[in-house]
């Protein structure tokens, strides 16, 4: 066959091959996603200083209720949340870390999808957290403020928690540990090896300060790392372990066993010293709430306990910069000095606060306290507060089942009898703390999740001689002694016979 006669067949074969190849070819790939923005330039000396003095975090790991949440990356909330608008209930947009800036005013809040803190779904929050927490590294957000001209350099460690499951429950929680150094740059401090002068720890709306030398003397520094004892649920930071009255209830850090998050386990993410447009991370400029907004709060004296997500590190109400961010040196140096409680910065109780006795009840029930002479503090027969015990104060925040009786300048030679009378069916948490002046300790006892009804009466007596004999679990430098022996007697049916006893701790039938 001649070449001329083959040519039509060759042309047909080539066309068929081209057609078959085009049909089998994969579809063109979409253009690659834009690369994430490059990381912010890091101040190497500042990063090294923050790493050298990174705190050791002690989370409660003993007893019936332990800490459920670790310091973590903010992405754990962002990835599960939508952005909502207080002023427009129909508004809902998926939250992204880089997109928070476009909703940067205080009417917006982050809301974890499918969960609601107002119905106290603590188990659901913990279950959700346990399912996803392995994807996120324990993280502290460090900010170094170099101000040698004014005589100080400050390192702030901002700590984020997924959920606050204390008496005021809310999504998201920001806390702060702050260290003050002499007036040198970060590089100079690294070169000379100078330690901090003092530390300041956030506690609810205030905090405490303590000198570095005191911390060393008390064994509260591991090498160069300050110890931070975190209250279960509220995440308030304390210098020493124990039980501390915090206005609404007791903060409990544990006394003998902790889950410890050490510096080598955490990622330190560096924050800028100032918020400068296009230099600060977008999320830092989000002025809304880091958690669902419920609008409900509890007021005790001048302390307000919000049940909504907190503002981010720089912000406060009305989109103003907060004092911890804008004037950190002033904030810290005005805090009460350890061991004065943080609440002394808000209000003063008459007498010596170290002699303060506290009796608290969270339950649909009435709380009564009687001293050795039979004097009474609590609700009288007409339903009004009665404070016949000298120095006694009765507190019951509106809209809650919480009752507190304070006795200032408590007489440690007295015995105190506690009586609880049920009003509805439910459970009760009963706590008491009385001073131990001979040893400078505080005796603490609690009964948790005790079932009650409208017929229930429960009673216990704290006797002076038992205070000295009770087994002690004291933490260095020794502030709280936990009573493990004083029994609570319970009459369930109101017949005057106390048929059940409960040991301190969580109720067991």
C-alpha positions in Angstrom: 0.0 0.0 0.0 1.4 3.4 -1.0 2.0 6.2 1.5 -0.7 8.3 -0.1 -3.2 5.5 0.5 -2.1 5.1 4.2 -2.4 8.8 5.0 -6.2 8.8 5.7 -5.8 5.9 8.1 -3.0 7.6 10.0 -5.0 10.8 10.3 -8.0 8.9 11.7 -5.8 7.0 14.1 -4.2 10.1 15.5 -7.6 11.8 15.9 -8.9 8.8 17.8 -5.9 8.7 20.0 -6.2 12.4 20.9 -9.9 12.0 21.6 -9.3 9.0 23.9 -6.5 10.8 25.7 -8.6 13.9 26.4 -11.4 11.8 27.8 -9.1 9.9 30.2 -7.2 13.0 31.4 -8.1 14.1 34.9 -9.9 17.3 35.5 -7.5 20.2 36.1 -6.8 20.7 39.8 -8.2 23.8 41.5 -5.7 26.5 42.3 -3.9 25.9 45.7 -5.4 27.6 48.7 -3.6 30.7 49.7 -0.8 30.2 52.1 -1.3 31.2 55.7 0.3 34.5 56.6 3.9 34.3 57.8 4.3 34.1 61.5 4.8 37.4 63.3 8.5 38.4 63.8 9.6 37.1 67.2 11.7 38.9 69.7 14.2 36.1 70.4 15.3 37.5 73.8 11.7 38.0 74.9 10.8 34.5 73.8 13.8 33.0 75.7 12.9 35.0 78.9 9.3 33.8 78.8 10.5 30.2 78.3 13.1 30.4 81.2 10.5 31.5 83.7 7.4 29.6 82.4 5.2 28.7 85.3 4.5 25.1 86.5 0.7 24.6 86.5 -0.7 22.5 89.3 -4.3 21.2 88.5 -6.4 19.6 91.3 -6.1 15.8 91.1 -7.4 14.6 94.4 -10.8 14.0 96.0 -14.2 13.6 94.6 -14.0 16.5 92.1 -10.9 17.1 90.1 -9.9 19.6 87.4 -11.3 18.7 84.0 -9.6 21.2 81.7 -6.0 22.0 80.9 -4.5 25.3 79.6 -5.0 24.9 75.9 -4.9 26.6 72.5 -7.6 29.0 71.7 -8.3 27.0 68.5 -10.2 24.4 70.5 -12.9 27.0 71.0 -12.7 28.6 67.6 -13.0 25.3 65.7 -16.2 24.4 67.5 -17.9 27.8 67.7 -20.0 30.1 65.7 -20.1 33.9 66.1 -23.4 35.3 67.3 -24.7 38.8 67.9 -26.4 39.8 71.1 -28.4 42.4 69.2 -29.4 40.1 66.4 -30.4 36.6 67.6 -30.8 35.4 64.0 -27.1 36.1 63.2 -24.7 33.1 63.0 -21.4 32.8 61.2 -18.8 30.1 61.5 -15.9 31.3 63.6 -12.4 31.3 62.2 -9.2 32.5 63.8 -8.3 35.0 61.0 -11.9 36.1 60.6 -12.6 37.3 64.1 -11.5 40.8 63.2 -14.5 41.5 61.0 -16.8 41.0 64.0 -14.7 43.0 66.4 -17.1 44.7 68.7 -18.6 43.8 72.1 -22.0 42.8 70.7 -20.6 39.6 69.3 -19.8 36.4 71.2 -18.4 32.9 70.4 -20.8 30.1 71.0 -19.9 26.4 71.1 -22.4 24.7 68.8 -24.9 22.3 70.4 -24.0 23.1 74.0 -25.6 25.5 76.5 -24.1 26.6 79.8 -27.4 27.9 81.1 -28.8 24.3 81.5 -25.6 23.3 83.3 -24.6 20.6 80.8 -21.3 20.0 82.5 -21.0 16.4 81.4 -21.6 17.3 77.8 -18.9 20.0 77.8 -16.4 17.6 79.4 -17.3 14.8 77.0 -16.8 17.1 74.1 -13.5 18.4 75.4 -12.2 14.9 76.0 -13.0 13.9 72.4 -11.0 16.8 70.8 -8.4 17.9 73.3 -5.6 15.6 71.9 -5.6 17.7 68.8 -4.5 20.8 70.7 -1.3 21.3 72.6 -1.2 22.8 76.1 -0.4 26.5 75.5 0.5 29.7 77.3 0.3 33.0 75.5 3.3 35.1 76.6 3.6 38.8 76.4 6.9 40.6 77.3 6.7 44.4 78.1 10.2 45.9 78.1 10.1 49.3 79.9 13.6 49.8 81.4 13.2 53.6 81.4 10.4 53.2 84.0 12.3 50.6 86.0 10.7 47.3 85.0 10.2 44.6 82.5 7.1 42.4 82.7 6.3 38.9 81.4 2.6 38.0 81.2 1.4 34.5 80.7 -2.2 34.5 79.5 -3.9 31.1 80.0 -7.0 29.9 78.2 -9.4 27.2 79.4 -12.2 25.6 77.4 -14.8 25.8 80.2 -15.4 27.3 83.6 -17.4 24.8 85.8 -17.4 26.5 89.1 -20.4 28.2 90.7 -20.5 30.7 87.8 -20.3 28.5 84.8 -19.4 29.7 81.3 -17.7 28.8 78.1 -14.1 30.0 77.8 -11.9 31.3 80.6 -8.8 33.6 80.5 -6.4 33.8 83.5 -3.1 35.6 84.0 0.3 34.9 85.7 2.6 37.9 85.7 6.2 38.3 86.6 8.0 41.6 87.3 11.7 42.0 86.6 14.2 44.9 87.3 14.4 47.7 84.7 16.5 46.0 82.1 15.8 44.7 78.6 15.0 41.0 78.1 18.5 40.5 76.6 20.2 42.1 79.6 18.1 40.0 82.0 19.1 36.8 80.2 22.8 37.9 80.3 22.8 38.7 84.0 20.5 35.9 85.0 18.4 38.2 87.3 15.2 36.7 88.7 11.9 38.4 89.0 11.2 40.9 91.8 7.6 39.8 92.3 4.8 37.7 90.8 1.1 38.6 90.5 -1.6 35.9 90.0 -5.2 36.6 88.8 -8.0 35.5 91.0 -11.5 36.2 89.7 -11.8 40.0 89.3 -8.6 40.7 91.3 -5.6 38.7 92.5 -2.6 38.5 94.8 1.0 39.5 94.6 4.0 37.9 96.3 7.7 38.8 96.3 10.0 36.4 94.5 12.2 36.0 97.6 9.1 35.0 99.7 8.2 32.4 97.0 11.7 31.0 97.1 11.7 30.8 100.9 8.3 29.0 100.8 9.4 26.5 98.2 7.2 28.0 95.5 9.8 28.1 92.8 11.1 25.1 90.9 14.5 26.1 89.5 13.4 29.3 87.7 9.7 28.3 87.3 7.0 29.7 89.7 4.4 27.2 91.0 0.8 28.1 90.2 -2.0 26.2 92.1 -5.1 26.4 90.0 -8.6 26.3 91.7 -10.7 23.6 90.3 -13.4 24.9 88.0 -12.8 28.6 88.4 -9.1 28.5 87.4 -8.2 31.2 89.8 -4.4 31.1 90.4 -3.0 30.7 93.9 0.5 30.8 95.4 -0.2 28.0 97.8 -2.5 25.0 97.8 -5.7 24.9 99.9 -9.3 26.0 100.2 -10.0 29.7 99.9 -13.2 31.6 100.3 -13.8 33.5 97.1 -17.0 35.4 97.8 -19.4 33.0 96.0 -18.0 29.7 97.2 -14.6 28.2 98.1 -11.8 27.8 95.6 -10.2 24.4 95.9 -6.7 23.7 94.5 -6.2 20.4 96.1 -3.7 19.7 98.9 -1.8 16.6 98.2 -2.2 15.4 94.6 -2.2 17.3 91.3 -2.0 16.9 87.6 1.1 18.9 86.8 1.6 20.7 83.5 5.4 21.4 83.3 7.1 24.0 81.2 8.6 21.4 78.8 5.0 20.2 78.0 3.6 23.5 76.9 3.9 25.6 73.7 4.6 29.3 74.4 2.9 31.5 71.8 4.3 35.0 71.8 2.0 38.0 71.9 3.0 41.5 70.8 3.8 44.1 73.4 1.3 46.5 71.8 -1.8 46.0 69.6 -0.7 47.6 66.3 -2.9 47.3 63.2 -1.6 44.6 60.8 1.0 43.4 63.3 -1.2 41.9 66.1 -3.0 38.6 65.5 -6.5 39.1 64.3 -8.0 37.2 67.2 -6.3 39.5 69.7 -8.4 42.4 68.4 -11.7 40.5 68.9 -13.6 42.7 71.4 -16.4 40.3 72.0 -17.0 37.4 74.4 -14.9 34.2 74.4 -17.9 32.0 75.1 -21.7 32.1 75.1 -23.4 35.3 76.4 -26.2 34.6 78.9 -26.4 38.1 80.5 -26.8 36.7 84.0 -24.4 37.6 86.9 -24.3 37.1 90.6 -23.3 39.9 92.9 -21.6 39.4 96.3 -20.5 42.6 98.1 -18.7 44.4 95.2 -17.7 41.1 93.5 -19.6 40.3 90.3 -19.5 36.8 89.0 -20.5 36.7 85.3 -22.0 33.7 83.7 -20.8 34.4 80.2 -17.7 34.1 78.3 -14.9 36.5 79.3 -13.4 39.2 77.1 -10.0 38.5 75.5 -6.7 39.5 77.1 -6.7 43.2 76.1 -10.4 44.1 76.5 -13.0 45.0 79.0 -16.5 46.5 79.0 -17.4 49.1 76.3 -14.5 47.9 74.2 -11.9 49.6 76.4 -8.4 48.2 77.0 -8.3 46.6 80.5 -5.9 47.5 83.2 -4.1 44.2 83.1 -3.1 44.8 79.5 -2.7 48.6 79.4 -1.2 49.2 82.8 0.1 45.8 84.0 2.6 47.3 86.5 -0.1 49.4 88.2 -2.5 46.4 88.2 -0.1 44.1 90.0 1.4 46.5 92.5 -2.1 47.4 93.7 -3.1 43.8 94.5 -3.3 42.6 98.1 0.0 41.0 99.2 0.0 37.4 100.1 -1.4 36.1 102.4 -4.2 38.8 102.4 -7.1 37.4 100.3 -7.9 38.9 96.9 -11.3 40.1 98.1 -9.7 42.5 100.6 -9.0 44.7 97.6 -12.8 45.1 97.0 -14.2 45.2 100.5 -13.1 45.1 104.2 -14.7 42.9 106.8 -14.6 44.2 110.4 -11.9 42.6 112.6 -9.0 40.3 111.6 -9.7 38.4 108.4 -7.3 35.6 109.6 -9.9 34.9 112.3 -12.7 34.7 109.8 -15.1 31.6 110.0 -17.1 30.8 106.8 -20.1 28.5 106.6 -21.6 28.0 103.1 -24.4 26.1 101.6 -25.5 25.5 98.0 -28.9 23.9 98.1 -32.7 24.6 98.2 -32.4 24.6 102.0 -31.9 27.0 105.0 -28.5 27.3 106.7 -28.2 27.9 110.5 -25.1 28.3 112.7 -25.1 28.3 116.5 -22.2 29.1 118.8 -21.3 27.7 122.2 -23.6 30.1 123.9 -26.6 29.1 121.7 -26.6 32.4 119.7 -27.9 32.0 116.2 -27.0 33.2 112.7 -29.4 32.3 109.8 -33.0 32.7 108.9 -35.4 33.3 111.7 -39.0 32.0 112.0 -40.4 35.0 110.0 -38.0 34.3 107.1 -35.7 37.2 107.9 -31.9 37.0 108.4 -30.9 36.9 112.1 -27.3 37.6 113.2 -27.1 37.2 117.0 -23.6 35.7 116.9 -21.2 38.7 117.3 -19.6 39.7 114.1 -21.8 37.4 112.0 -23.0 38.3 108.5 -25.6 36.5 106.4 -25.4 36.5 102.6 -27.7 35.0 100.0 -27.1 36.3 96.4 -30.4 37.0 94.6 -31.6 34.3 92.2 -29.3 31.5 93.7 -29.5 28.6 96.1 -26.3 29.9 97.7 -26.1 30.9 101.4 -23.1 32.1 103.4 -22.6 32.9 107.0 -19.5 34.8 107.9 -18.2 35.3 111.5 -15.5 37.8 111.8 -13.1 37.5 114.7 -14.4 34.0 115.4 -13.6 32.7 118.9 -11.5 29.6 118.4 -12.5 28.4 121.9 -16.1 28.0 120.8 -17.8 25.1 119.2 -20.0 25.8 116.2 -23.1 23.8 115.4 -24.4 23.7 111.8 -28.0 22.9 111.0 -29.5 22.6 107.5 -33.2 22.4 107.0 -34.5 21.3 103.5 -37.1 23.3 101.6 -37.3 21.3 98.4 -36.0 18.1 96.9 -32.5 18.2 95.6 -28.9 17.9 96.8 -26.7 20.1 99.0 -23.0 21.0 99.2 -22.1 22.1 102.7 -18.8 23.6 103.5 -17.2 25.2 106.6 -13.8 26.8 107.3 -12.8 27.9 110.8 -9.5 29.4 112.0 -6.9 27.4 113.9 -5.0 30.2 115.5 -2.5 28.1 117.6 -1.2 26.6 114.4 -2.1 29.4 112.0 -4.0 26.8 109.9 -7.6 26.8 108.7 -9.7 23.8 109.3 -11.9 23.0 106.3 -14.6 20.4 105.9 -17.2 19.7 103.2 -20.1 17.4 102.4 -21.0 17.1 98.7 -24.0 16.0 96.8 -26.0 15.0 99.9 -29.6 14.3 98.9 -32.3 16.3 100.7 -36.0 17.0 100.7 -38.5 19.4 102.3 -38.5 17.1 105.4 -34.7 16.7 105.7 -32.7 18.1 108.6 -28.9 17.7 108.7 -26.5 18.7 111.5 -22.9 18.6 112.5 -20.7 20.3 115.2 -17.2 21.6 114.9 -15.6 21.1 118.4 -12.5 23.0 119.5 -10.8 19.9 121.0 -11.4 18.0 117.7 -9.7 20.8 115.8 -6.4 19.8 117.4 -6.9 16.1 117.1 -8.2 15.9 113.5 -5.9 14.3 110.9 -4.1 17.0 109.0 -3.2 17.2 105.3 -1.3 20.4 105.2 0.5 21.8 102.2 3.7 23.8 102.2 3.8 26.3 103.8 0.7 24.8 105.5 -2.5 26.9 105.2 -5.4 24.4 105.1 -6.1 21.4 107.3 -8.8 19.2 105.8 -11.1 17.6 108.4 -11.8 14.0 107.4 -13.5 12.7 110.6 -16.4 15.0 111.6 -19.7 13.3 110.6 -22.8 14.9 109.3 -26.0 13.4 110.8 -29.1 13.3 108.6 -32.8 13.0 109.4 -34.6 12.4 106.1 -38.2 12.0 107.1 -38.5 14.7 109.7 -39.3 12.4 112.6 -36.5 13.7 114.8 -34.4 10.5 114.4 -31.1 11.0 112.6 -30.9 7.7 110.9 -27.9 8.4 108.5 -24.4 9.6 108.9 -22.1 11.0 106.2 -18.4 11.4 106.3 -16.8 14.5 104.8 -16.5 14.3 101.0 -19.0 13.2 98.4 -22.1 11.5 99.8 -22.2 7.7 99.6 -25.4 5.9 100.5 
